[in-house]
Amino acid sequence: MTKLISLARLAALAALAACGHAQPAVNHPAAAAHAAAPAPAAAKPEADHGKIDRGGTCEQQLARLQDAYDRNAEAVEFLNRVYAQQKEQQAAREREQPADDAVFAVDVTSDIQAGQVDGPASAPVTIIKAFDFACPYCQRMAPVLTTLVKEYNGKIRVVYTNMLVHPPAKLAHLASCAAAKQGKYKEFKDAFWDKGFGPYAASGGQSTASLEEASILAIAKGAGLNSARLKTDMASPECEKRIDADMAELAKFHVDSTPTFFVNGKHIAGAVDKDELKRIIDEQLKLAEQSGVPGAEYYQKVVLAKGEKKFRSKVDPKP
């Protein structure tokens, strides 16, 4: 919305434009008599709505402008308030949008140690996926990431971190932690997207039966896990703390929706096209290769050691 200019200011500008020269003095008697005689009445033009009447003296034009302002003062004030509110809302949105040049040092060391990862430790590009097991966009990105890990053949790894948005998905997150203890995190994750989330999505989110413990244990058993051990580990304080720790780390970077990605610290919000994700991966891969730092050490020595430890928005200065 463009900035409003008050009608009062327009009136002042009109006065200056129309009154820039004084009227010539009348000295000759004949001229004076002629000036005193009333001018013949001009035909009254039809009303031209939307345009200012420029007829009459400067004072008459100014009076009409003042009248128009008085009639519309409330509307002008309202529009100015709306404009100010929109500017505030825009500024608020910018304060929550991550800086384009930021490299965020998201610490996923515990997730890597737990085995919540797909791809080799020697990969120079680390993709962090913050996800929720009841999020359709997270499910949509799951096969894309699996494919990219294969296509890049050792150059990328995906680290999965818990971002619980939908409460019914909590048991699945606890189960994934328990599955990681058996060295089968990816096996459980892939099976759950198909057999756990699939029926839930098909019901339009109305039926949570496939997200409940009995279903989860059956899915885990079908994926080759020890379901009795899984049930015990799901109830352990360690898995509860894992979810809490993941979400606490993500909160430092204002992550509040899923999926959210960090590619060697570069923030990406939401599901993204595969080609766009590849473009970002290629950019980060080039930077990593140019750095001379071994791939196995790049995330630790460059992203974590030199990256920003908390959120920075587009309006915040670079440290």
VENGI-V388206 format. One record per pair of residues at least 4 apart in sequence whose ideal C-beta (glycine too) atoms are under 7 Angstrom apart, sorted by sequence separation. I is the first residue (numbers start at 0). J is the second residue. If there is no record, write none. Layout:
BEGIN
I:J
I:J
END
This chain:
BEGIN
4:8
6:10
7:11
8:12
9:13
10:14
11:15
12:16
13:17
14:18
15:19
27:31
28:32
29:33
30:34
31:35
32:36
55:59
57:61
58:62
59:63
60:64
61:65
62:66
63:67
64:68
65:69
66:70
67:71
68:72
71:75
72:76
73:77
74:78
75:79
76:80
77:81
78:82
79:83
80:84
81:85
82:86
83:87
84:88
85:89
86:90
87:91
88:92
89:93
90:94
91:95
92:96
97:101
107:111
108:112
109:113
118:122
130:134
134:138
135:139
136:140
137:141
140:144
141:145
142:146
143:147
144:148
145:149
146:150
147:151
151:155
168:172
169:173
170:174
171:175
172:176
173:177
174:178
175:179
183:187
184:188
185:189
186:190
187:191
188:192
189:193
190:194
191:195
192:196
193:197
195:199
196:200
197:201
198:202
202:206
207:211
210:214
211:215
212:216
213:217
214:218
215:219
216:220
217:221
218:222
220:224
225:229
226:230
227:231
228:232
229:233
230:234
236:240
237:241
238:242
239:243
240:244
241:245
242:246
243:247
244:248
245:249
246:250
250:254
261:265
267:271
271:275
272:276
273:277
274:278
275:279
276:280
277:281
278:282
279:283
280:284
281:285
282:286
283:287
284:288
285:289
286:290
292:296
293:297
296:300
297:301
298:302
299:303
300:304
301:305
302:306
307:311
311:315
4:9
25:30
55:60
110:115
111:116
163:168
178:183
179:184
191:196
199:204
209:214
219:224
224:229
233:238
249:254
254:259
261:266
262:267
271:276
292:297
298:303
299:304
25:31
131:137
163:169
178:184
208:214
220:226
232:238
53:60
130:137
148:155
199:206
219:226
260:267
287:294
290:297
147:155
198:206
199:207
292:300
25:34
148:157
163:172
175:184
178:187
259:268
292:301
199:209
216:226
219:229
287:297
52:63
161:172
198:209
199:210
258:269
290:301
307:318
175:187
256:268
258:270
267:279
144:157
174:187
175:188
216:229
195:209
216:230
265:279
194:209
195:210
128:144
262:279
126:144
262:280
265:283
195:214
107:127
171:191
195:215
263:283
262:283
105:127
195:218
171:195
194:218
263:287
191:218
117:145
190:218
126:155
128:157
130:159
118:148
124:154
134:164
117:148
122:153
123:154
124:155
125:156
126:157
127:158
128:159
129:160
131:162
134:165
190:221
121:153
122:154
130:162
131:163
133:165
187:219
190:222
122:155
125:158
127:160
129:162
131:164
119:153
122:156
131:165
133:167
133:168
187:222
263:298
132:168
186:222
118:155
119:156
131:168
186:223
187:224
118:156
264:302
18:57
117:156
118:157
132:171
171:210
183:222
263:302
17:57
116:156
117:157
132:172
167:207
170:210
183:223
116:157
170:211
174:215
178:219
183:224
116:158
168:210
170:212
264:306
14:57
17:60
115:158
167:210
181:224
115:159
171:215
181:225
170:215
174:219
178:224
13:60
14:61
111:158
181:228
13:61
110:158
110:159
110:160
10:61
13:64
107:158
141:192
178:229
177:229
180:232
107:160
10:64
138:192
9:64
10:65
174:229
177:232
177:233
252:309
253:310
6:64
10:68
138:196
251:309
252:310
132:191
174:233
251:310
173:233
6:67
7:68
177:238
6:68
176:238
133:196
115:179
132:196
6:71
114:179
135:200
173:238
176:241
113:179
133:199
114:182
117:185
6:75
115:184
5:75
114:184
172:242
3:75
3:78
3:79
133:210
3:82
163:242
2:82
161:241
161:242
0:82
162:245
163:246
161:245
162:246
0:85
160:245
161:246
162:249
160:249
162:254
164:257
162:257
162:259
140:258
129:249
137:257
136:257
137:258
136:258
134:257
134:258
129:254
155:280
131:257
130:257
113:241
129:257
130:258
129:258
147:276
128:258
129:259
140:270
143:273
154:284
139:270
128:260
127:260
136:269
126:260
127:261
136:270
109:244
110:245
126:262
124:262
125:263
124:263
106:248
105:248
105:252
103:252
105:261
124:280
95:253
103:261
124:283
104:264
124:284
103:264
123:284
102:264
102:265
103:266
124:287
123:287
101:266
123:288
97:266
123:294
122:294
121:294
125:298
121:295
123:297
120:295
106:303
104:302
104:303
102:302
104:306
103:306
104:307
102:306
103:307
104:308
102:307
101:307
101:311
97:310
98:311
97:311
98:312
97:312
98:313
96:312
95:312
96:313
98:315
100:317
94:312
93:312
93:313
94:314
93:314
END
